[in-house]
């Protein structure tokens, strides 16, 4: 029967989805901007250092992620997800377990450096495994697994803080680290790289004989022409810059800046601290169903258009924060809803867009460069809002600058086209219309 799911695919795919889901949750507990809500006060109390000095040092260390992401991507392309991912997660867990036990600031910086180097590996695993297993339904699957991101925001800080206060700095991070290390060991079995390795086709829908022949023929021609995404080719590709710059601005500068300082932003607008904490949790919880909605929208209207709608949400959110205040709190609440949309959409729309534009075979190769640009912008974003607040006395000026940037990102997203990918062309029935692989590639590059 046409489009019948291959027997056994659902069980294998569900295992991949669960592994990616938990991996994303754990990655955000050790490297997400909101993870600082527990780590920051712990470090302030232990080392008696001002918050700005701590945040500045950690932000500077995280810039190492630019280089580590590029290297990690190259290693994964050469050796596969499991050979790099399993030891990386185990080492990350052991590093986290030592967080509360080191007695020097230099020791904390060494741990943060280790986690910064490893974090891109965890991100590549999340996006790469889903891109490998799903092509037709990647949007909705990304929407499901990335519910882990708002779930982490909603649960790790409030629940983790209670556990932290009960057991202390050392035991809290020791327990978290040991579980992460255990999760890495479990990856020996659970980290399934491609459906083909287990006798399935993407989405569990078998290629027809015609599709198989077409894909194999196009791939053979591709190998003969030595078509690979080298650095010069990436640099010349406008689609790469549309993806990288747009997500560097939205996912890096804006998102990291807001999420690292959402509480002072809200209290600065006249909201009481307890109410601000409640609103932060509500915003994160709201992002959970919205993550699924973004995935549905991705498949419904197309990935570039869904990303453009996402940028519109940030434009409205920036305007709400820029012009909202004690006299018009409704604008702040509108902005919070828009940020809730962002919490739900960012983790899935960015990797989905990379997979849409470049295909699953080139996912890690392209994603590592996109991630590098985003890491730089995240480090800038985590300090940009604080510096602008110090200079102007409020966060409004920062958000006013975000409005045109969000509009520019929307233009970038709407300008994106797919690049050459034989599997996708076969699935869409466009392969036969791409006559002359060499001429197609020449026009594309």
N, C-alpha and C positions, 0 to 999 in steps of 0.2 A: 504494500500500500504506500502511496506517495506521501512523503514527509512523516512516515512512521518513525517513532523514536527507537533507536537500536536497543535491543534487550541488554539490560545491565547498565546502560549509560546513566540513568537517573541516580542510581546508588553511588557510582563513582563520582559523578559531577557534584552531588550533594556533599560528599566528603571534601572535595576541593573548595566548595563554597564555604563550608564551616571552617576549614583551616584558614582560608583567606580572611574570613570575618574576624576570628579571634586574633590572628596576626596583626590586623589593622588596629584592633582595640589595644593590644599590648604595645604596639609601636607608638601610639598616641600617648600612652601613660608615661613613656620615657622620653619622648621627643616633641610632643605636641605643645603649642603655645600655652594651652590651659593647664598643662601638667605643672607649670611653674607656680600655680596657686598653692601647691603643697610644698614643693621643693624650695621655693624662694623663702618663705618664713622659716623653714628648717635651717637653711644656710645662714640667714640673718642671725638667728638665735645662736647657732653654733660658733660662728666666726666673728660675730659682732661687726659686720660690714654693712655699709649703706646699700639699699636696694639698687640704686643706679650703678654702683660699681659691680655688683654681682651680675645684673642683667647685661651690662656692657661687656663683661668678660665672657659670659656664656654666648652672647650674640656673636662676638668676635670668633670664638672657637668654632661656632657652627658654620662659619664661612668655609671651613675645611671641607664641608660637605660638597662643595662645588667640585673639587678635585676627586674626592673619594667616590662621588657618584659616577663620574666619568670612568674611573678605573674599575669600579664595581660592575658597571654595565658591560665593559669590555670582557671582564672575567666571566660573567654570566653568559655572554654570547658565545664564549669559547668553551666553557665547561658545563653550562647548564645551571638551572635554578638550585637543584638539590645540593650539588657539590659545594656551592658557595653559600647558599641560604642556610643549611643546617648548622654548619660550624659558626656562621655569623650570629644566628639567633642564640645559640648556646653561649658564645662569648658575651653577647649583649646581656644575657641574664646574669652571668657571673659578675660582670661589671656593675650592674644595678645592685646586686646583692652586697657589694662593698661600699655603696654610696654613703651609708650612715656610719660606716666603721673606720673610714680614714680620718686621720686627725689633722691633716694639713690642707690648706687651700690648694696647694699644688696637686695633691692627690685627687681632689674634686675635679680639677681641670683635666687631669689625665683621664679620669673616668668619662667626663663629658666629651673629650676628644675621641675616645674609643666609641662611644655611642654615636657621635656625629659621623664617624667613618662607616659605621655599620647601618645606620638608619636608611640610607638609600637602597641598600640590599633588600630590606624589609618592604620598602615601597615598590621596588621592581617586582618582587614576588607577588604582591597583591594585584598589581595591574597586569603583569605578564601572564599569570596563570589563567585569569579570567579571559584575557584576550585570546589565549590559546584554545581554551575550551569552548568559547562562544563567539560566533560571528554574527548570526542573524539576530540573536537576542541579547547581545552584549549590554545594551542600554539598560534593560530591566534587571539583568543580573548584577551589573555594577550598582544599580539602585538598591538592590537587596543587600549586598555584602557591605556597602558603605554606610548602612545604618549603624555600623560599628562606630563611626566617627562621632555622630551626635550622642550615641549611647555612652561613649567614653566621657564626653564632656558633661553629660547629665549625671553620671554615676560615680566616676572616679574621684572627682573633687569632693562632693558631699559625703559619700560613703568612705572614701579613702581617708578623708580628714578625720573622721571619727575613729577609724582604726589606728591612724597615725597618733592621735592624741592618747589613745589607750595603751598602745604597745611601745611607742617611741620611734625615733628616727631610724636607729639601727635595725630593729626587728621588722619594721614596716617594709623597708627597702630590701631587706634580706629575703622576706617571704615573697615579695613581688619578683625579685631576681631569680629565685629558685624556680618559681612557676614558669617564667619566661624560658629558662634553660631547659626545663622539662618539655616545654612546647617545641623547642628546637629539636630535641631528641625524637619527639613524636613525628617530626617532619620527615624522618627517614622513611616512614611508611606513608604518611599523609600527603607529602608534597609531590603530587602527580603532575608532571610537566606538560604533557600533550596528550590529547585523547587518542592520537594514533598509536602511542606507546601501549595502550590498553585495548586496542582493536576497535576504536570508535573513530568517527568523523566529527568535526566541530558541530556542536549543538545536538549530537546524537542522531543526526539525520544523514543517512548514507548518501555519498555522492552517487549519481547515476553513472553508468559506464561512459556516457558521452562527456559528463563533467570531469571524470577522472582523466580521460584521454586529453581533454582540452587543457586542464591544469598542468598535466605532465608535459605536454607539448610546449606550452608557454614558458614553463619553468626551464625546460631544456634550452629554449631559445634565449632565455634570460641569462643562463649560465654561459652560453656561448658568446654573448655580447659583453660578458663581465660587468653586468649592471649591478653595482653595489652602492649603498649610500655612504660614500666616503665623506670626510670632513669638507672638502671643497664643494661637493655636490650639496651637502646640507646647507652650507653657507649661502649658496646660490638659490636655494629653494625658498620662495616667498611664503609658502604655506608654513614652513618651519618657523619663520619669524612671526607670522600672524599668531600661531599657537603659543610660542615661547614668550613673546612680549605681552600678549594679552593675559596669559596666566601668571606671568611674573608680576604684573600690576595688580590683578584681582586677587589671585591666590597667595601672592607674596606680600606686596606692599600693603594692600588694604586689609586682607583677611588676618594676617599675622599681627598687624598693628592693632586692629580692633580687639581680637580675641585675647591678646596679651594684656590689655588694659580696659576691658569692658566694664569692670566694677568702678574704677575711677571716672570713666566716661559717664556712667549713669549717675553716680553721686555728684559729679560736677554739674549735671543737669538738674539737680535739686531733688533727686530720689534718695530716700533713706537707705542705709546700708543693708538692712535686713530685706527690704523690698528689692534692692538691686540683686542680692544673692538669689532671691526667689525667681526674679525675672531671668537671670542667667540660666538657671536650671530649666525653667519653662521654655526658654528659647532653644536650649539643646534638645529637650524632649520633643519639641515641635519639629525639630530637624529630622527626627527618625522617620515618621511617615512621609515627610517631604522628600527624603532621599529616594524612596520608592517612586514618588510622583515624578521626580526628575528623570529617573530611569525610564518610566513609562513615556514621558514627553520626548525623551531622546529617541526612542523607537518610533514614536508617533509622527513627529514633525521633522525628524532628522537631527543629527548631532550638532552641526553648526548653528542651526536655528535655536536649538535648546540652549546652547552656550550663549547665544545672543540674548535670549530672555533672561538668563542668569545675570548677564552684565547689566541689564535693565533693572533687575532687583537691587543690585549694588548702587546704581545711580540714584534710585529712589531712597535707599537706605542712607546713603551719604547726605542727601538733601535733608532727610529727617533729622539726622544728628547735627548737621550744620546749622539748621534754623530752629530746632526744637529747644525747649527750655522750661523752666518752672511755669511760665505763663501759657505754654502750648505743649503740654506733655504728650498730647495725642500724636505729635510728630515723632517723638521719641519711641512711642509704642509701634508706630508704623515702621520706623527704622529697625527696631528689634525684630519685627516679623520678617523683614527683608534679610537681616543677618541670619535668622533662623533658616530661611531659604538657602542662604550661603553655606551654613553648617551642613545642611542636608545634601547640597549639590556639588560642592567643591571636590570631595574625595572621588566621586564617580565621573563627573563630566570631563575633568582633565584627562585621565587615562583613556576614557572612552573616545575623546577627540583625537588623541594620538593614534589609537588603534584604527579609528575611522579614516584618518588621513593617510597613514603609512602602512596599515596592515599589521597582522600579528607577527610576521617574520622579522619585521624591522622595529617592533615595538620598543624593545629594550635599548636598541641603538639610538633611536630618536629621543626616547623618554629621558635618558641619562643627561642629554644636553638641555632639554626643556627643564628638567629638575635642577640642573646647575644654575640656570638663570633665575629660577624661582627661589632657590636658597639665598642667593645674593639679595634679592628683593625682600625676602622675609627678614633678613638681618637688618636691612634698612628700615622696614616697616615697624619693627619692634622698638626702634628708637625714634623714628620720625615723629610719631604722635606725641611722645614725651617731650621732645625738643621743641616742637611747635607750641605745645602747651606752656612750656617754660617761657618761650619768647613772647607769646601773645596773651597768656593768662587764661586760655580756654582751648578746647579741642576743635572749635568751630572752623578755624582757619584751615586745619588739616583736611576736614571733610569737604570744605568748599573746593579744595584742589582735587579731591577724588571724583567730583561730579564730571568734569570733562574727560578725565582718564577712563571712567567707566563707559562713557559714550564712545570713546576711541576704541576700547576693547570690543564693544558691540560691532563696530564697523569691521574690525579685524576678523571677528568670528564669521560674519556674513560673507566675507570675501574668500573664505577657505574652500578649496576644491580637493577632491580625492587625488592621491597620487596612484601610480601604477601598482596593482596587486592582483596577480592572476587568480588566486582563490576567490577573491571577492567578485572579480569579473565573471567567473564561471557561475557563481551562485546567483548573480544578478542577471545572467544571460547576456552580458555585454562583451564577453571574451571574443566572440566571432566578429563583432563589429570593430574590434581593435586590430585592423589589418596592418601587418608589418610592425613587429615588435620594435625593431630598431628605430623606425620613424616615430613611433609613439614615444619612445624614450627620449629621442632627440628633441621633440617638441616639449616634453615635460621638463627636461633639465634646462 
